[in-house]
Amino acid sequence: MRELTINLNLKAETPLYEQIYHYIKQDIQDQKILAGEKLPSSRALSRYLEVSRSTVDLAYGQLLSEGYVERSEERRVGKECPTEC
């Protein structure tokens, strides 16, 4: 599991969870996050980014619903990019 460096813009109109979602989605599309690579837990990422855990859960939930990540033994891992990449 690698550390994600996400620069959140607190003054942007885009909600924080969307910023997190877009960053991780882009890293998956750019193959910076490879299929099977573990993502940080929502607790660890929220602590690192200094946002609420529910914010990270919303981003992870969106990635999961769109097929960019999957749950494996209660951990989220990157998948190969869905067909629309």
matplotlib code that plots the C-alpha trace (Angstrom):
import matplotlib.pyplot as plt

x = [0.0, 1.5, 0.7, -1.7, -0.7, -3.9, -3.9, -7.4, -8.6, -10.7, -11.9, -13.1, -16.8, -16.1, -16.9, -13.9, -15.2, -15.4, -11.8, -10.7, -12.7, -11.4, -7.8, -8.0, -10.0, -7.3, -4.5, -6.3, -6.8, -3.1, -2.1, -0.4, -2.7, -2.5, -5.1, -4.9, -3.1, -4.5, -5.8, -5.4, -8.3, -10.9, -9.7, -6.1, -6.8, -9.2, -6.6, -3.9, -6.0, -7.6, -11.1, -14.0, -14.0, -17.5, -15.9, -13.5, -16.2, -18.3, -15.3, -14.6, -18.3, -18.4, -15.3, -16.8, -20.2, -18.4, -16.2, -12.9, -12.3, -13.5, -13.7, -11.3, -11.4, -12.9, -10.2, -10.6, -8.3, -7.8, -9.2, -8.4, -9.9, -13.6, -14.3, -15.2, -11.6]
y = [0.0, 3.3, 6.7, 8.8, 12.5, 14.3, 18.1, 19.2, 22.6, 23.7, 26.8, 25.0, 24.6, 20.9, 18.9, 17.3, 13.7, 14.5, 15.8, 12.6, 10.5, 12.3, 12.0, 8.3, 7.7, 9.5, 7.5, 4.3, 5.5, 6.5, 3.1, 4.8, 2.6, -0.9, -3.7, -5.5, -2.7, -1.9, 1.5, 3.1, 2.4, 5.2, 5.8, 6.2, 8.3, 10.6, 11.1, 11.8, 14.3, 15.8, 15.2, 13.2, 9.5, 9.8, 12.1, 9.4, 6.7, 8.8, 8.9, 5.2, 4.4, 6.3, 4.5, 1.1, 1.8, 2.8, -0.3, 1.4, -0.4, -3.6, -4.9, -7.7, -9.1, -5.8, -3.8, -1.7, -2.5, -1.0, -2.8, -2.6, 0.5, 0.0, -0.1, 3.6, 4.7]
z = [0.0, -1.0, 0.5, -1.4, -1.7, -2.2, -2.1, -1.1, -1.9, 1.1, -0.7, -3.8, -4.6, -5.2, -2.1, -0.4, -1.0, -4.8, -4.7, -3.1, -5.5, -8.6, -7.3, -6.7, -9.9, -11.9, -10.3, -11.2, -14.8, -15.0, -13.5, -10.5, -8.5, -9.9, -9.8, -6.5, -4.7, -1.3, -0.6, 2.9, 5.3, 5.5, 9.1, 8.1, 5.1, 7.0, 9.7, 7.1, 5.2, 8.3, 7.1, 8.6, 8.0, 6.4, 3.8, 2.8, 3.0, 0.5, -1.9, -1.5, -1.9, -5.2, -6.5, -5.4, -7.1, -10.4, -10.4, -9.8, -6.5, -5.0, -1.4, -0.7, 2.9, 4.1, 2.4, -0.7, -3.6, -7.0, -10.0, -13.6, -15.1, -16.1, -19.9, -20.1, -19.2]

ax = plt.figure().add_subplot(projection="3d")
ax.plot(x, y, z, "-o")
ax.set_aspect("equal")
plt.show()
